[in-house]
Amino acid sequence: MYDNYEKILDELKQHSHFRDLKDFDSKDEKYIYFKGKKLLNLSSNNYLNFADNKEITAEFLDYAGNKYPFGSASARLLTGTLPVYKELEELLATLYNKDATLLFNSGYHANVGISSALNQKGDVIFSDKLNHASIIDGMRLSEGKFFRFPHNDMTALENLLIRERKNFNNAFIVTESVFSMDGDISDLKTLVELKKKYDCSLVVDEAHAFGVFGEKGLGVCEDLGIINDIDLLVGTFGKAVGSMGAFVTGSKVLIDFLINKSRPFIFSTALPPINIAFTKWIIENKIPQTQQKRTRMLDIARKMGSQSHIIPVIIGDNKATVDLCEILFHNGYFTLPIRPPTVPVGTSRIRLSLTCETEENELQILKEKINEMSLVKQAK
Ligand SMILES: Cc1ncc(COP(=O)(O)O)c(C=O)c1O
């Protein structure tokens, strides 16, 4: 029994694809403690250092007292909607100037729930090739058709729209704003033009941009002044906010449809009220104070050649990527190898993610080690 699974696992091991869970000793703010070493953590999504900041936790608990339970004990549609959920939804709808907002338990739930519900029989989704697995899974679960266009290739997308749009009823263009594994930013202004020209709805996942980009921290669409042109905007709370959960904001009809038809929303226990309260507290009280730090973080990233705080160091080969992580570990950095299927075959990489506490001079040795590795690669 299970021979086939063992065989697959052995193959994964042979090709440096095997994944395992790490036993960290602890984490605090920008550091992670692992195998007895204190390491600069360059592999978290804790971009604003809210997730494990002792002062923030103490301040929040002081504010929250015992007002918010640790369990919701019900799905939202049953008895799982306490006032704090509605307050967070209303806050986000107001910030984005949209009709309505709906919370999901995670970004994964949100993306699966949106694509699978909205893309009905006779409808179509045009999705960027590098969109997150949750968007892909949502499309796979849907009854509509979907096409994946080459990453950020607006000409290819337009050709696809010319060929296919007329064959479908509702059409959606779906993209991330900051791409999670490449750190580049989608061509959102052109996407807005295309969605208008070809009568599509535009869905933008701001998972890695929410809290980081834009004057108010609302994301890249805020930065570009195009929030009004986005039909559904998704944000997550598990990254810059340092919490858990996600939201989608848009028109009343789309949000009502999701409430009625989105299975990950309907069939899952709501997040704990204490968690919703923390998210709301961070968005209202803490993110507005981070503008300077966020700008500084993005400046450091741009100097390292990235459009965002996510910096891909593409090595190509799985083993060489794992080896570079090991070298960085011995030099005081915690980084992780990102391999297929998370990224396309032959593009294994280290995904560096900065936080607003990362200092430029702390990255000096890391840059040297990466350069050495590139020289070895070129020499081969
Ligand atoms: C672009 C994007 N969307 C959605 C998600 C999923 O969000 P969550 O971790 O809240 O499930 C991720 C997370 O890794 C992501 O990178």
The ligand as an ORCA input file, in Angstrom:
! r2SCAN-3c Opt
* xyz 0 1
  C      -1.234     36.610     -5.077
  C      -1.745     35.803     -3.945
  N      -3.072     35.666     -3.782
  C      -3.581     34.942     -2.774
  C      -2.765     34.313     -1.867
  C      -3.365     33.486     -0.767
  O      -3.553     34.270      0.348
  P      -3.666     33.579      1.798
  O      -2.279     33.255      2.216
  O      -4.357     34.596      2.616
  O      -4.477     32.337      1.595
  C      -1.395     34.454     -1.977
  C      -0.549     33.842     -0.928
  O       0.311     33.263     -0.832
  C      -0.862     35.193     -3.052
  O       0.447     35.290     -3.209
*
